Amino acid sequence: MKKTPLLITKFSLAALALLATTASTRAQYTPVQPSKATIGKTVAETQQWWPERKKAPQGAPNVVWILLDDIGFGAISSFGGLIQTPTLDSLAYNGLRYTNFHTTSICAPTRAALLTGRNHHSAHMGLFPENAVGTPGYDAQIPFEKATIAEILKENGYNTFALGKWHITPLADLTPAGPFNRWPTGRGFDHFFGFPSRGSTDQWHTEFWEDTRRIKDQQNGKHFNQVLADKAIEYVSEQKSAAPDKPFFLYLATGAGHAPHQVAKEWSDKYKGKFDAGWDAYREQTLANQIRLGVVPKNTVLPPRNPGIKAWNTLSEPEKKLYARFMEVYAGFLSYTDHEIGRVVNHLKQIGQLDNTLIFVSVGDNGASKEGTFVGTVNNFDPEISDEEHLKKNLKEIDLIGTEFAKANYPLGWAAATNVPFRQWKTDANSEGGTRNPLIVFYPKGIKEKGAFRTQYGHVIDILPTTVELINAQIPQTINGYKQDAVEGTSLAYSINDANASNRHTQQYYEILGTRSIYKDGWKAGTLHVKKQPFDQDKWELFNMNEDFNELHDLAASNPEKLKELRELFESEAVKYNIYPLKDGTPPTVGPSAYKNLNQVVLYPGIQTLIDIASPLAGKQAFTITADVMIPANGAEGVLLSRGGRAGGLTLFVQDKKLQFVYNLGDGTKYAVWSKGVLPVGKALLRVDVHFDAQKKAGQIDLYVNGTQEAKTTFERSIASIYSHEGVNVGFDDLTPVSDSYKVPFAFTGKINKVTLDFEPSQQSYLKK
């Protein structure tokens, strides 16, 4: 693979030398410069001097990167899909559509690669921060020697804003104590607004963070997309009001179309009946559209259905109705997302900035999601019950799909359909279905042939060097005192106005969860790893992508020499980019948090929300919660500690003068226990113990008041492995209530001195590291 030099190739050696001599004056960390002022005894006798601020060239364009989530190649209308996206279509028809663009096949690795211009293992993000292991390819510690696009553009005189999904900060840093240098504002962004952890969020009840602080719930019934667009417009308006000639960089990463699929009924109802013909008809119509538009070659044929996907005409009528509704909601969700992106684009037009803005839209960070199961999910998936039982439950809850009372994800038949014309889906790093996404480039003053296609091979690491070259920026040798490693992506600028330009990105590896592949000069070898199977038993396939771009004809048996050559190339890339050790989630790993190996954690009132996945309770089963409180003479009520919300969690609270505890599995199952007597006035220790049996599945809940056991109950299942969209709070519950017996925030009206969490090693269900 051809690499972009540290400085974009068009810059001369002389410019490189000049950059080296002036890097210190442009660094974000800038030592005090020797003053050039001539000092007199009075101001009148003094010739003043001010150090020059970093400044972008006159007329430098704004830059907007838009990254959507969990969207297949055949979803949006400008790439042949049946989901209407007029804003994205307008950008595509007035810009360029890249049809041979690739991501890593899963979210956090794609985001790390996008923002740094380096391969995801090279950026230490081989998987998710929550699954980090202590090796360079997987520790989730993105090196400062691999600057983000925000750090680079800040050095070039830009303001920088990140909005939406982040998901690349190590767990141990996701606390109110930081450190914050790997939060967005520590990696070059002036402001951040969104959710810093997890791969998804509740669209109706979002845990918003601004910069490094959790902000009080202000959603007031607005959809996450609306709040995101409002904030993007606010940031741009403030920036242009204060510095009209200064360019900005806006990174807008939506939560859509990742589950939960949630949208107002007016949007999903726009698609009422549109998918009644089913996923097989969708595949056929989408391919016909793609051929008509020129998205794919005229001789393209559909791949067979992915394994396990049933023919639509074999389904029962209730199944068809249910599955069609799942897709109506997903389509409405995506169309609404497009609408809110349109508000941001229209705002740029209204303030006269759109014509001087470079926009990249990666329509997805991987292929369509395969997490929805064969029957779809309305609410939390229980792995212990069959698809038939899930189907019955989904049919009963069909009217909840899309609402705040569901965490819906469509069934796998729709994932396969929206990936047309490719096989497989998200996480399958061996396949185009997992890794190929539409790319839209919009740049009015830089694109001559508007509405055209580009077929040059591209990868998500290419967007950074393409941006830098198109806006005539520079990548300093040193940023914040860190000497920069070479960018590993290849600028696509050469292809912007040359449809026939030869590929410059000619080699690229892929690996996620042991599934891996290698592309070189039109050939591709890959293997779909079988979980728990030894890696050396994986079966490799070989494809000639120049003749078989959607991988229908495996040539491994007929061309073993080419397969051997590519497998050897993968091995060398694996060593070069820290791909090893391979891991497939068995056993599961949990990255180290700030609370790792602590047997006791004390929380004080006033603490901001603890992000659930990085909280003391994450990954723990057995625990004791002890609230040290003062109850006034007239009594008190409210939440002492809560984790999660309606979709799963736990809450210890006082109501009707009794201590109560609710363990909510999120699938309708709740275990509740309450004290027998009235709570005493004055100082009190209110405690709950959660114990487990030897199998770590069932257990017992015990309530204590001032050391005396007041009540107990048993439970058959737990929520230890469920990470919630809602975090841990002391003294209140927020967003959605864990218990149906109160409304949020149900703040405690007495005084909380402290809440202590104890974890006995003999009772913990530690996940193996």
N, C-alpha and C positions, 0 to 999 in steps of 0.2 A: 504494500500500500504506500502510495506516495504521501509524504508528510509535508505539511506547511512549515516553512522555517519559522524561527522565533519571531522574525519580522516578516510581514507579508512580502511575497517574492518580488513585487515591483519596486520595493525600496532598494536603493543602491547601497554598496558597501560604505560609501561616504556617509549616507544617512544613518547606517548602522553605527558607525564610529561616533557620529554626532549624538545619536541616542544614548550611547554608552556614557558619553561625557556629561549629558544633561539629565540622566535618569534621576539623580538625587533631587533635582529641582522640580520634578513632576511626580515624585512618589507621594503616596498618601501620608507616609511618615516623612516629614520634611524637617531636618534640623534647622535651627535658627541660622539664617544667612548673614554673612558679614554686611553690616549696613554700608550703603553707599552715600548716606547723607553727609552733607558738610555742616558740622555743628558750629553754631555761633552762640554768643552769650545770650541772645534773645531769639525769639521765633522769627522776628523780622530779618535777623542776620543769618538764619539757618536755611540751608537748602535741603528740603525734606526728600525722603526716598521711601517707597513702599515696595515690598517684594511682589512680583507679578503672580497673580493667581493663575491656576490652570484654566485654559480657555480653549474651547473647540474652535476650529476654523469657521470663518464667517459662512453662514448658510449651511452648516453641517446638519444632516438630516436627523430627525428623531428616529428612534428604533423601537418597534413593538414586536415582541415574541408572544405568540399565543399557543399554548399547549393544551389540547383536549385530552381526555382520559378514557381508555378502554373503548376505542372506536375502531371498527374494522375498515378495511379498504373499500368495501362496497356499501357504505352507509349513506354518505351525503350525496346530494343531488348532482353537484358538479363533477363527481366521479362515478356517476351512473346509479347511485343508490336511490331508494324510494323515500328517503327522509328529506324534507324540504329545508334547505339552509340558505336563504337568499343573501344573507350577509357574506357568508363564505363564498357563495357562488359569484357575487359581485367582485370580491377580491380576486377570485380565480380568473374570471373572464376579463378583468382589467389588469391581470398580472400573468403569472406563469403557473402551470400545474406540473409538478415533478411526479412522475409515475413509477420511478425506480428508487424511491427513498426508503430508508430503513431505520428502525429503532432497535432497542436491545431485546425486546419481547416482554418487558415488565417495567413497572413504573419507576421506582427509586433509581435503579441503574440507568434508565434512560435520562432521568433528570440530572443526575450527576454528570453523565456524558455530555448532555446538551449544554449545561452551564459552564463546563470547563473546557470543552473541545478535546477531551481526552477519553480514551476507552474506559468503560465503567470499572473494570478491575484495576486499571492504572490509577483511577481516581478513588480506589479503595472501597468502591460500592458494588461488590460482586453480587449482592442481594440487598436486603433491607437493613436499616439500622437496628431493627428489633431482632434480627437474626445474625448479628455480627459475631465473628470469631476473630481471635487474635492473630491474624495474618494480614500482610499488606493488601491483599486483594479483597478482603472482606471485613476490615475493622471499622468501616464507615467513617474514618477520619480523613476526609478529603484534604490532601496536603495543601499548605499555603504556597508551595512551589508550583501548584497548578491553579493559577488564578481563575476566578469566574469571569464571565463576560461583564458582570457589574463592576468588578474591580478594575478590569481593563478599560471600560468606558469611563469610569470615574476618573481614571488617569488622563483621559482624553477630553475632560471638561464636561462630562454629562452628569445630570441628575439621574438617579436610579431608583426604581420602585418595583417591588415584588408583591404580587397579590394572588391569593388563592392557596393552592396546595404546595407544600414544600417537601417534607418527608425525606430529608437527607441530613438531619442533625443527629449525632449519636445520642442514644438514650441517656447516657450519663450526664449529658449537657442540658437535657430538657427539664430543668428544675428552676425554681425562682432564684437559685444561687448561680446559675450558669455552670461553667463559663459560657459566654455568649459569642465567642469568636467563630463558632460554626453555625450560629443562627444566621438568617438572611442579612441582618444588619451588621454582622461580623464578617460577611463575605462580600461586601461592596455595595449593599443596597442602603440607600438613605432611609427608606421606610419599607416596612413589611406589614401586610394586612391579610390575614387568612388563618389557616390552621397549620401549625408547624410539624405535626406528627401524623402518623397513620396514612393509609392509602386512600381513605374515604372520609366523608363527613355526612351527617344528617343535613339535608338541604333546607329543612324547615326549622331546625333547632341546632344551629351551628355554634361550636365553641370558638369564638373569634379571639384572635390575638393581634395586637398592634405593636410592631417592633418586638419587644421581648416581654410584654405585659398582657395578661388576660384582661379583656375589657368586658364590662358588665353587659349582660344580654340586652341588646337594643334592636333585635330583629323585628319585633312587633308584627309578626305575621308575614313579613317579607321573605321571599325565596332567597337562598344564598346567592344565586346568580345576580339578582337585583342589587343586593348589598355590595357585591363585588364590583359591579359596573358603577354604582354610585361612588364608591371609594376611588376607583380608577379615574373617573371624571374629576373628582375632588383633587386628587394629587396633581393631575395635569393642569387643572385650572389654577391651583395655587402656584405651581412652578412657573407657568407662563405669565402670571400676573406679576411675579417677583422678578423674573429674569426672562423676558420675552425672546431674547436672542440666544438663550442657552438651550441646547438640545436635551432631550430626556430619553431614557431607556425604560420601557415598561414591559415587565414580564408578567403576563396574565395566564395563570394556570388554573383552569376551571376544575371543579369537582366532577363535572359531567364529562362523559356519560358513565362514570363509575357508579356501581351500586352504592347506596340505595337509589333506585330510580324513583324520584319524587318530583312532581310538578302539578301545577294547578289543573283542575279538571278541564278547564276551557282549552288548554293546550293539548291534552291527550285526546279530548273529544274531537279535535280536528282530524284525527286519524280513525274515527269510528268506522268500523267496517272495512278499512283500507287493507287490512292484513288477513281478512277472513279466508282468502285463497291459500294462505299458509306459506311456510318457509320454502317449499320446493318451487312454488310459483314465484316467490320473491327472487330466488336464485336465478331463475330463467329470465325474468324481466330485467333484473339488474345487469346480467351479462349482455343482454341485447342492447341495453342503454349504453353500456361501456363500449361495445363495438361501434355503435352508432356515433358516439361522441369522439371516438378515437383514443379512449383511455387505455384500451388493450388491443392487440392485433386482431384482425378480422377472423383469423382461423382459430381463435381461442375456444376451447371447449370446457365445460364444467367438470370439475373433479368429482369423483364419487362422494356421497355423503360421508362425513366423518364417522368413524366407528361409533355405534350406539345410537345414532340419530335415526328415528323412525320416519318412514314416508308419511307425509301429511295425511294422505287419504286412508291410512290405516288407523288413524286416531278416532276416538269416540267424539261425539258432538260436544259433550261437556269439556273435554280436553281442548278441542279446537277453540271453543269460546274463551277458555282460560288463557291459553297460550296467545291468542290474538290480542287479548287485553294487555298482557305483559308487553307485547310489542307496541301497542298503541301508546302506552305510557312511556316506553323508551324513546319512541319517535317524537312524542310531544316534548319530552325532556330535552332532547337534542335540538329540536326546533326552537324551543324557548331559550336555550343557551345561545343559539345563534342570534336570536332577537336581542339579548342583552349585550352580546359582543357588538351588535349593530349600533347600540346606543353609544358605545365608546367610539366606534369608528365615525359615527355621525357627529359626535362632539368634536373630534379632530377636524372634520370638514367645516363645521360651523365656526371654529376659531381660526380657520385658515391654515391649518397645519397638515392636513392629510396629504396634499401634493408633495410635501417635503418630509414624508415619513416612509421608512422602510419597514414593511410588515412581513414576518414569517409566521405561517400557521402550520403547525404539525398536527394533523387531524388524528390524534391518538398518540399515546406513549408506548403502545403495543397493539397487537391485534385484538379482536373482540374478546370479551371476557368469557372464560370457561368456568367461572365459579358459581353459575346459577343452577347447576345440576340439570339432569335430563327433564325434570318436571318444573323447574323454576323454584324460586323461594319468595314467599311473601314476608315471612319474618324469620327469625334465627333458625338456622339449619341444625337439626339434631342428627348427628351421624349414626345414632343408635337405632333409628327407625328407618323403614324401607321407603323406596320411592313411591310405592303405592300408598303408604300412609301419609307421606308428604303431599301427594296429589290430592287426597281426600281433604286434608287440612287446607291446602291452597284453594280448592273449590269453594269451601265454606267462607274463605276470606277474600274472595275475588274483588269485592267492592273496596277493599282497603288498599289495593295496589295503587301506588302513586301518592298516597296520602301520608300525613305525618305519623299515622299509626302502623306503617309498614316499612320494612327495609327490603324492598323488592329488587329482585334481579331476574332477568328473563331466562328461559330455558335454553339449553345448549343448541337447539335447533336454530334459534335466531342468531346466536353467536356465529354459527357456521354460515348462515345466510348472509349476514352483513360482512363476512370476510371474502365474499366472491371477488375474484375468481380463484382464491387460494384455499389450500387444505389447512386443517388444524387451526390453532388460535393462540391466545395469550399464553405466555411462558414457554411456548414451543420454539426455542431459539434455533432449531434446525430447519424451520419452515418459513416460507414467505408469509403464511397466514399468521404467524406469531410476530414477524418482524417488519413487514412492509406496510407503510402508512402513507396516505396522501400528504404531500407538502405543497403549500401554496406560498408563492413569493409575490408580493405587491410592492412596486417601487415606481411611481409615476415618472420620476425624472431619470430613471435608470433603465427602464425596460422599453424596448422599441416595438417588439412584436407582442402586443397585448392579447391575452387569451390563448396563447400557444402552449403546447406541451413540451416537456423536456424529459428525455429518457436516460440521461446520464446517471450512472450509479452514484447514489449518495447515502450518507449515514448521518445519524443525529450529531455526531462529533464534527460534522462539516459546517453546521450553521454558524458556529462562532467564527471560524476564519473567514467564511463568506461575508458575514456582517462586517468584520474589521476591514476587509478589502474594499467592499462596496462603499463604505463611508470614509475611506481614506484615513483610517485611524492607525495607530501603532500599538504594538504590544511591547511594553517596556521590558528590558532585561531583568529588572528588579522591581518588585511591587511590595510595598510595606516592609522592605528590607530583605525579602526572600528572592533569591535568584530563581528565575522562572525556568521550569522544564519546557521542552518543546511541545507545541500544540501537535496533537496526533491526527487531527482532522485535515481534510483537503478542501480548500476553498472551491466552491461551485461558481464563483464569479465568472470564470472562463466560459460557462455555458449560458449565462444570462441572455446574451444576444447572439448566440451561435448554437442553433439547434443541432448542428452536425458535428460539433466538437467531440473529439475522442475522449473517452473516460480518462480521468486522472486519478480517481479513487478506484484502484484496481484490485485491492486486497482487503478483506475484512473478516475478523473472527466474530463468533457469537457463542455465549455460554450462559445458561441460566439453569440452576438446580440440576446440573449434570447433563442436561440436553445441550448439544453443542454442534457447531458447524463452522466451516471455513469457506470463504468465497475468494476466487482468484481468476481474473481474466475471463470471466464468463462461465467458469466451472464452479460447482459447489458440492461439497461433501458434508454430510451431517448425520447425526444419530439422535433419535428420540429416546432418551434414557427412560428405562422402566424403574420406577421407584423401588428401592430395596434390592435391586439386582446389582451384582458386581459390575463396576463400570467397564471392565475389560470384556464383558459379555454383550455389551451394547452392539446392535446391528447398524452398520453404516450404509448410507445410500449415496448415490452419485447422480448429479444432474448437469446437463448442458443447458445453462440458463439462456444462452443465445437462441436456442431452438425450442426450449421447453421451459418457459419462464414461470409457469405455475406448477412445475415439478410433478408431472404425471408419469414420467418414464425413468425408472431407476436403471442406471447404466453400470452399477457396481460390478455385476457379474461379467459384463462384456468388456469392461475397461478397468481391470484391476490395477494396472500401472498408474493410471491417473488417480484412482482412489488412494493408492499407497502414497503418491506424491503429495496429495492434499492432506492426508492424515499426518504425514511427517511435518508439513508446514504448520498444521494446527499445534503440534507438539512444541515447535520452536516459538510460536506465538504465545502459547500457554506459559512458557518460562519467561518470556520477555515481558508479559503484561500481568503477571501474578495471578493467573487463572487457577492454579493449584493452591490448596487441595480442593478437588471436586467435592460437592456435598449436595444431597438431594432431599434434605429435610428429615432424614431418618438416621439417628434420632433428632428431634427438633432441637434447635438451639435458641437461647434467649441472650441477646447482647447484654453486657454489663450495664447496670443502671447505677445511679448515685447511691442506691440503697442495697446494692448487692452485698450479701453475706452479713447484713445487719440483723441481729435478733430482736432489736427494739428500736422503734422510731417514735419520737415525740413531736406532735404537731400542735401549733399554737393558733388561737383565733386570730383572724386578720390575714392569714396566709392566703395567697392567691391560689386558684385552682391548680392542683397537681395533675399534669397530663397523665391520663390513665395508664398508657402503655409504659410510662417511665415512673409510675408511682410505687410506693412501698408494697401495695397489694398485688401488683402485676406478677403473675406467675406463681403466686402463693395460694395455697388452699387453706390450710389450718392457720388460724390467727385468733388473737384476743384483742378486742377494742375496749379500752377503759377511758371513760370520760370523767375528768375531775371537774365538777361543776358546783355552782352555788344556786340553790333554788330559793327564790324570794318567798315571803310569807303568803302571798296570794297564788303561789304555784307558778309553773312555767310550762311551756310547750315548745316544740320545734325540733329540728334536725340537729343531732350532735355530730354525726359524720355520715356522708353519703359517697357512694361510688356508682357512677353510671346513671341510668335513668330508666325510662319506660321499656327500652329494648334490652334490659338486663343490667343487674347491679345489686347493690345492697345498701341498706340504710338503717342506722340506729337513731331512734328518735323518741321524743316524749309526747304523748297525746292522751287526753282524758286522764291526766295525772298518773299515767302508767308508762313504764319503760317498754318500748316495742322494738322489734327487729324484723326486717323483711329481706328475704333472699329471693331475688327475682331472676329467673332463668331467661326471660325475654321471649319465651315461646308460649306464654300463657300460664306457665307454672310458677307459683309463688309459695314460698314457705314462710309462715309468719308465726311469731311467738311474742307474748306480752306478759308483763309481771302481774301477779295476783293482787298485790296490795297497792295502795296509794303511795306515791313517792314522798319521802320525808322532806320537810323544809330545812334549808340550810345546806351546809357542805355535804356533798354526796359523791360516791364513786359508783358510776353506772357502767356495767360491764357486760359484754357478750363474748362467749367462747364458741368457736366453730371448730369441731373435731371431725376427723375422718376415720373410716375403718381401714383395715389393712390393704384393701384394694384401691383406696383413695378415690372412691366414687360416691359412696353413701356416707352419711355421718349424722352428727347430732349438734344442735344449737342449744346453748345454756345461757340464761340471763341471770345476772347477779346485781343486787343493790346493796352497797356497803358490805360486800363479802358474803352475803346470804343468797343462796340460790332461790330464785323466785319462780322460774319456769324453764321448761325445756321442750324441744320437739325434735323429730328426726327428719332427714331428707334422703331421697334416693339418688339424686344427681346434683352436680355442682356447676359452677360457671368459671372455674379456675382458668380455663384457656380462652375465655371470651374477653377481648379487649374492647372497651366501650368507646363510643364517640364522645362520651361525657366523662369528665375526670373526677378526682377526689376533692371533696369540699368539707371544710370544718365549719360547723355552725349553721349550715343551710344546704338545701338541694337546689339545683337550678336547671334550666332548660326544660327537661321533662322529669316528672316525679318517678322515683323507684317504686313507691307505694301508691296504691289508689286511694288511700285514706286521707291524703293531704294534697294541697296544691302548692306548687313551687312559688317562692323559695322556702316557705315554712321555716323561717329563721328562728333559732332558739331565743326565747325571751328571757331566760335566766342568764347567768354568767358562766362561760366556759373558761376554766383556767388552762387546761391542756387536754389533749387526747393522745393516749399512748397506744401504739400498736406493738404487740408482742408476737413473735414468730418462733415457736419451739422447733428446733431442728428435727426432732423426732416426728413431728407432725407435718412438716412441710412436704409438698410434692414438688421438689426441685426438678426442673427439666434438665437433662444431661447436657453438659457443655461440650 
